[in-house]
Amino acid sequence: MQDLIGAIGPILQSTVRNATPLVFAALGGLFSERSGVVNIGLEGLMLISAFAGVVGAHFTGSALVGLLTALGAGLIFALIHALMCVTFEADQIISGTAINLLALGGTGFLMVVIFGSGGTSPRVNGFESVAIPLLSKIPVIGAAFFDQSLLVYLMYVLVPIVYFVVFRTPFGLRLRATGEVPEAVDTAGVNVARMRYYGVALSGLLAACGGAYLSMGLLSAFTEGMTNGRGFIALAALIFGRWNPIGAAGAALLFGLAQAVTFRVNEQTLPIEFVDMLPYVLTIIVLAGFGGRAIAPAAIGKPYRKE
């Protein structure tokens, strides 16, 4: 029993760390999709931001500057996605796929240009763990939840804030209405295109937080393709959570737990290739079992043309 209790703490700590980038990306996807714009480019936005954060931290020596650089990169590419989908009415899936491909190839190319070689960047100053007095000493859960980096604490705060903004403010009401009945929003005098730009821009900023956490919270370096499908898992968490920030965060924790458990599986028990695929198998199962039951915003993926 004592061994079991001793194992729970590290698993919980790993769960929170693995879930944090998923929560950030899922919250970002919520804003975009609640406004009516599909954003499968979350994977690319995270990867671009992870790279930009390391570049900023590398040249300035400051993790905070790195975070700001990541936020700027995420915002710029999110606005490109909004421009293509909202203004030019391009296919939203194709636009998001293009961002993913651009991020994958572009970061690999820029790694060679900026750092002189591909693979992994030099180490940079990242966000170290900060233990909260008293709370971090709580048995089992203390270190797991209250001995984390500042970005994890930011994630804790953002989940209720996003819920309040989306479901308890006039802005959130307009955003949700834009994704459901844009014609009614337009009739009420609200600019549909502007609301969708806001939603996609916020998705870029939040996905950037997830990318920055990967490269400056977990590793303190950038590795090519380091998002490793997390953007798509975040979308699955968003669907599983029914486009609700609390539900999406809970689903992200479930996926984070799956990844945490795989790290502790003995390679002699199961083949490492099988263990590595478990989080993605869970994603497929969740989408197959619950994706059809979740009701997406009615106008998602549909360009709006003012009559």
CORQUI-V216647 format. One record per residue. N is the residue number from 1. PHI is phi in whole degrees, -180 to 180 (* if undefined). OMEGA is omega in radians with two decimals (none if undefined). BURIAL is 1 if it has 16 or more other C-alpha atoms within 10 Angstrom, else 0. Layout:
n-><N;N>
phi-><PHI;PHI>
omega-><OMEGA;OMEGA>
burial-><BURIAL;BURIAL>
This chain:
n-><1;2;3;4;5;6;7;8;9;10;11;12;13;14;15;16;17;18;19;20;21;22;23;24;25;26;27;28;29;30;31;32;33;34;35;36;37;38;39;40;41;42;43;44;45;46;47;48;49;50;51;52;53;54;55;56;57;58;59;60;61;62;63;64;65;66;67;68;69;70;71;72;73;74;75;76;77;78;79;80;81;82;83;84;85;86;87;88;89;90;91;92;93;94;95;96;97;98;99;100;101;102;103;104;105;106;107;108;109;110;111;112;113;114;115;116;117;118;119;120;121;122;123;124;125;126;127;128;129;130;131;132;133;134;135;136;137;138;139;140;141;142;143;144;145;146;147;148;149;150;151;152;153;154;155;156;157;158;159;160;161;162;163;164;165;166;167;168;169;170;171;172;173;174;175;176;177;178;179;180;181;182;183;184;185;186;187;188;189;190;191;192;193;194;195;196;197;198;199;200;201;202;203;204;205;206;207;208;209;210;211;212;213;214;215;216;217;218;219;220;221;222;223;224;225;226;227;228;229;230;231;232;233;234;235;236;237;238;239;240;241;242;243;244;245;246;247;248;249;250;251;252;253;254;255;256;257;258;259;260;261;262;263;264;265;266;267;268;269;270;271;272;273;274;275;276;277;278;279;280;281;282;283;284;285;286;287;288;289;290;291;292;293;294;295;296;297;298;299;300;301;302;303;304;305;306;307>
phi-><*;-63;-66;-65;-64;-66;-83;-65;-57;-60;-66;-64;-63;-66;-60;-63;-66;-74;-81;-56;-64;-68;-64;-57;-66;-65;-63;-64;-61;-61;-62;-66;-76;-66;-85;105;-114;-68;-131;-81;-82;-57;-59;-68;-63;-65;-68;-61;-69;-60;-68;-62;-62;-66;-62;-62;-69;-66;-85;-113;77;-118;-67;-65;-63;-60;-64;-64;-64;-63;-62;-63;-65;-61;-66;-62;-74;-67;-67;-63;-62;-65;-61;-67;-87;-89;-81;-93;56;-73;-62;-69;-68;-65;-62;-65;-64;-62;-64;-62;-68;-62;-65;-65;-76;-66;-67;-64;-67;-69;-58;-69;-65;-87;-103;88;-160;-89;90;-126;-77;-61;-70;-129;-71;-115;-96;-77;-68;-124;-80;-84;-54;70;-63;-71;-93;-63;-58;70;-93;-59;-67;-67;-106;-125;-132;-129;-78;-61;-68;-68;-64;-62;-62;-56;-73;-70;-59;-68;-64;-63;-59;-64;-64;-74;-111;-132;-127;-58;-61;-64;-63;-66;-62;-65;-66;-64;-82;-104;-135;-59;-62;-67;-63;-63;-63;-79;93;-94;-76;-62;-61;-64;-63;-70;-62;-59;-62;-69;-62;-64;-64;-66;-66;-72;-63;-63;-61;-64;-65;-64;-65;-61;-91;-126;-112;-97;-114;61;-167;-105;-121;-56;68;-68;-67;53;87;-65;-63;-74;-65;-63;-64;-64;-63;-64;-67;-60;-84;57;56;-121;-61;-71;-64;-65;-65;-63;-66;-63;-64;-63;-67;-62;-64;-61;-69;-63;-67;-63;-67;-102;-76;-68;-63;-79;-80;-135;-59;-61;-64;-68;-64;-64;-87;-58;-60;-77;-64;-61;-60;-63;-62;-63;-66;-70;-86;-121;-59;-72;-85;-74;-99;-77;-52;-62;-101;-65;81;-109;-61;-107;-113;-70;-74>
omega-><3.13;3.11;3.13;3.13;3.13;-3.13;-3.08;-3.10;3.12;3.12;3.12;3.14;3.10;3.11;-3.14;-3.12;3.13;-3.11;-3.03;3.12;3.11;3.13;3.12;-3.10;3.14;3.09;3.08;3.11;3.12;3.14;-3.11;-3.04;3.03;3.10;3.11;-3.11;3.06;-3.14;3.05;3.08;3.12;3.11;3.14;3.12;3.10;-3.08;3.11;-3.11;3.09;3.12;-3.12;3.12;3.13;3.11;3.13;3.13;-3.13;-3.06;-3.12;-3.09;-3.08;3.08;3.14;3.07;3.09;3.11;3.13;3.09;3.10;3.13;3.12;3.14;3.13;-3.14;-3.10;-3.08;3.04;3.12;3.04;3.09;3.12;3.13;-3.12;-3.00;-3.05;-3.08;-3.08;3.08;3.08;3.08;-3.02;3.11;-3.14;3.13;3.12;3.10;3.12;3.11;3.12;-3.13;3.11;3.14;-3.10;-3.13;-3.08;3.14;3.09;3.12;-3.10;3.04;-3.13;-3.12;-3.01;-3.05;3.06;3.12;3.11;3.11;-3.08;-3.13;2.98;3.11;-3.14;3.05;-3.13;3.13;-3.12;3.08;3.11;-3.12;3.08;-3.12;3.13;-3.09;-3.11;-3.14;3.11;-3.12;3.05;-3.03;-3.05;-3.13;-3.10;-3.03;-2.99;2.98;-3.05;3.13;-3.12;3.14;3.08;3.10;3.06;3.10;3.10;-3.07;-3.03;-3.10;3.10;3.12;3.13;3.10;-3.13;-3.11;-3.05;-3.00;-3.07;-3.14;3.07;3.11;-3.14;3.11;3.12;3.14;-3.13;3.12;3.11;3.12;-3.12;-3.09;-3.10;3.12;3.13;3.11;3.13;3.13;3.14;3.08;3.11;-3.13;-3.09;-3.12;-3.13;3.13;3.12;3.03;3.11;-3.11;-3.13;3.11;3.10;3.09;3.11;-3.14;-3.12;3.06;3.10;3.07;3.10;3.12;3.13;3.12;3.13;-3.02;-3.11;3.08;-3.13;-2.99;-3.01;3.09;3.09;3.06;-3.10;3.13;-3.00;3.09;2.94;3.08;-3.09;3.11;3.13;3.07;3.10;3.07;3.09;3.10;3.12;3.12;3.12;3.13;3.07;3.07;3.08;-3.05;-3.14;3.09;3.13;3.12;3.10;3.11;3.11;3.08;3.09;3.11;3.09;3.09;3.12;3.12;-3.14;-3.14;-3.13;-3.14;-3.06;3.11;3.13;-3.12;3.14;3.12;-3.14;3.08;-3.08;3.12;3.11;-3.14;-3.10;-3.07;-3.06;3.12;-3.11;3.03;3.09;3.10;3.14;-3.14;-3.14;-3.13;-3.14;-3.07;-3.03;-3.09;-3.12;-3.12;-3.13;-3.11;-3.12;3.02;-2.97;-3.06;-3.09;3.11;-3.08;3.07;3.13;3.08;-3.13;-3.11;none>
burial-><0;0;0;0;0;0;0;0;1;1;1;1;1;1;1;1;1;1;1;1;1;1;1;1;1;1;1;1;1;1;1;1;1;1;1;1;1;1;1;1;1;1;1;1;1;1;1;1;1;1;1;1;1;1;1;1;1;1;0;0;0;1;1;1;1;1;1;1;1;1;1;1;1;1;1;1;1;1;1;1;1;1;1;1;1;1;0;0;0;0;0;1;0;1;1;1;1;1;1;1;0;1;1;1;0;0;1;1;0;0;1;0;0;0;0;0;0;1;0;0;1;0;0;1;1;1;1;1;0;0;1;0;0;0;0;1;0;0;0;1;1;1;1;1;1;1;1;1;1;1;1;1;0;0;1;0;0;1;1;0;0;1;1;0;0;1;1;0;0;0;0;1;0;1;1;1;1;1;1;1;1;1;1;0;1;1;0;0;0;1;0;1;1;1;1;1;1;1;1;1;1;1;1;1;1;1;1;1;1;1;1;1;1;1;1;1;1;1;1;1;1;1;1;1;1;1;1;0;0;1;1;1;1;1;1;1;1;1;1;1;1;1;1;1;1;1;1;1;1;1;1;1;1;1;1;1;1;1;1;1;1;1;0;0;0;0;0;0;0;0;0;0;0;0;1;0;0;1;1;1;0;1;1;0;0;1;1;0;0;0;1;0;0;0;0;1;1;1;1;1;1;1;1;1;0;0;0>
